[in-house]
Amino acid sequence: MNYGICSNGSRDTGYETAIRTAKILSGLGAVPVFETGMDEECPKLKEIPGVVFADFAKTDIKAVISIGGDGTFLSKVARYRDLDTEFVGVNLGSIGFLNEIMLDDLEKDLAQLVAGDYDTIGRSQLKCDVYDKDGAVKGSCVCLNDIIIVRGAKPHITTLVLSIDGQIIERFRGDGLVVATATGSSAYSLSAGGPILMPGMKDIIVTPICSHTLNGYPYVATPESEIKIGLETIESAPLICPDGRDFVDLESYDSIVIRRYEKVLKTVCLKKDSFFSNVRKKIVQRGYFYENR
């Protein structure tokens, strides 16, 4: 069984965790596969028996193992989401909402992974299309967490016209909007006052950021809903960020259309903890992490 390993070198010093992960997988009879070029980036990997360096798209990968923080996980999902594979993360970040494996449990959890003793969560994704004032497509993308439309470099209030399924909901004024999946409900949307959804849910959340109206409440739309956000004349262009990535430049009278993507993303669930108790633990851990580091 082939397991793709992707490591963030800025968090995984000397790729020590990647090397350790490859050795454990090799010892379990699995094949550790690294991205092409990693043999030059980390020559020590070539010393591990059975390690392969290959294009994941041309290899039968059972699961992609991301080593780093949530940002690393999202970047690997963006790169490999079209593969028919599962994703699991080894947490080297501060929280790791998306990362199932802690370093202290690496041997045990990898053995459980190779044995197939886990559940799979099908996570909903979002597709975003941006159109100019003439209806031409400026850009398209897919994301797992959220799409954020937020004021740009100047601290001006952003005006956004929000529609759901063709009905205008409100002319929002404030810092912006977060459109999130259930996976993204525990990220920026939560900080802005949005609800937490269980990861297998397909609903779409729209959460205002610092609303300057008296109706700054979040909305939960159905999985089949179409979310449309229209721009009016703008003095300072807001930014649009799918999963924290750069995207197109927004201009006056652009429109943003967001729908659920037709494919779910499969992630590995090794732990038997309650989802909500795990969320509470990680949020509390975030405070402790920054206070005590």
Protein Blocks (a to p, Z undefined) as FASTA:
>chain_A
ZZdddddfklmgghlmmmmmmmmmmmnopacdddehjlmmmmmlmmpghiacddfklpcc
fbacdeddfklmmmmmmmmmmpccddddddfbfnommlmbdfklmmmmmmmmmnopacdd
dddddddddddfkopafbdcddfkbccddddfblcdcdddddeehiafbdcddjbdcddd
fklmmmmmmmnopacddfkbcbdcdddehiabfblcccdddfkbccdddddddfbdcddd
eehiacddddehiacdddddfbdcddddfbfcdfklmmmmmmmmmmmmmmmZZ
